């Protein structure tokens, strides 16, 4: 992956982590879905190979995450975004 693709993948991962781990009441589950759903729909336009490559990259970020809660959320991000079909 190019540096641009790595940064975009990391940014998407960070957004999912922040939304998922936001304090109760800070953002509703419905608001979270309003952010994540359009991203997941756009990612479906990628080829299966590209979706798998993105999922693999996100999993690399998860492995590098020292915080257990953030690690788990990052690990679940490919599924959250519908990359693993």
C-alpha positions as CSV (number, residue, x, y, z in Angstrom):
1,X,0.0,0.0,0.0
2,X,1.1,3.5,-0.7
3,X,1.7,6.0,2.1
4,X,-1.6,7.7,1.2
5,X,-3.5,4.5,1.5
6,X,-1.8,3.7,4.9
7,X,-2.7,7.1,6.3
8,X,-6.3,6.8,5.1
9,X,-6.6,3.3,6.5
10,X,-5.2,4.5,9.8
11,X,-7.6,7.5,9.8
12,X,-10.6,5.3,9.2
13,X,-9.4,3.0,12.0
14,X,-9.0,5.9,14.4
15,X,-12.5,7.3,13.6
16,X,-14.0,3.9,14.3
17,X,-12.1,3.5,17.6
18,X,-13.0,7.0,18.8
19,X,-16.7,6.5,17.9
20,X,-16.8,3.1,19.5
21,X,-15.0,4.1,22.7
22,X,-16.7,7.5,23.2
23,X,-18.1,8.1,26.6
24,X,-21.7,7.0,27.1
25,X,-24.0,9.8,26.0
26,X,-21.2,11.6,24.1
27,X,-22.4,10.1,20.8
28,X,-25.5,7.9,20.4
29,X,-25.3,4.5,18.7
30,X,-27.6,6.0,16.0
31,X,-25.2,8.9,15.4
32,X,-22.3,6.4,15.2
33,X,-24.1,4.4,12.6
34,X,-24.8,7.6,10.6
35,X,-21.0,8.1,10.4
36,X,-19.9,4.5,9.8
37,X,-22.6,3.3,7.4
38,X,-21.8,5.6,4.5
39,X,-18.1,4.7,4.8
40,X,-18.9,1.0,4.8
41,X,-21.1,1.5,1.7
42,X,-18.3,3.3,-0.1
43,X,-15.8,0.6,0.9
44,X,-18.0,-2.0,-0.8
45,X,-17.0,-0.5,-4.1
46,X,-13.5,-1.8,-3.6
47,X,-12.6,-5.2,-5.1
48,X,-12.6,-8.2,-2.8
49,X,-8.8,-8.1,-3.0
50,X,-8.6,-4.4,-2.0
51,X,-11.0,-4.9,0.9
52,X,-8.9,-7.8,2.1
53,X,-5.7,-5.7,1.8
54,X,-7.4,-2.9,3.8
55,X,-8.6,-5.4,6.5
56,X,-5.0,-6.8,6.7
57,X,-3.6,-3.3,7.1
58,X,-6.1,-2.4,9.8
59,X,-5.2,-5.6,11.6
60,X,-1.6,-4.5,11.5
61,X,-2.6,-1.3,13.2
62,X,-4.5,-3.4,15.8
63,X,-1.4,-5.4,16.6
64,X,0.6,-2.2,17.2
65,X,-2.0,-0.8,19.6
66,X,-0.8,-1.1,23.2
67,X,-4.1,-0.2,24.8
68,X,-6.2,-3.4,25.1
69,X,-9.6,-1.7,24.6
70,X,-8.3,0.2,21.5
71,X,-6.6,-3.0,20.3
72,X,-9.9,-4.9,20.4
73,X,-11.9,-2.2,18.7
74,X,-9.2,-1.9,16.0
75,X,-9.2,-5.7,15.6
76,X,-13.0,-5.6,15.0
77,X,-12.9,-2.6,12.6
78,X,-12.7,-4.7,9.4
79,X,-15.9,-6.5,10.4
80,X,-17.5,-3.2,11.5
81,X,-16.8,-1.7,8.1
82,X,-18.1,-4.8,6.2
83,X,-14.7,-5.6,4.7
84,X,-14.9,-9.3,5.6
85,X,-17.8,-10.8,3.7
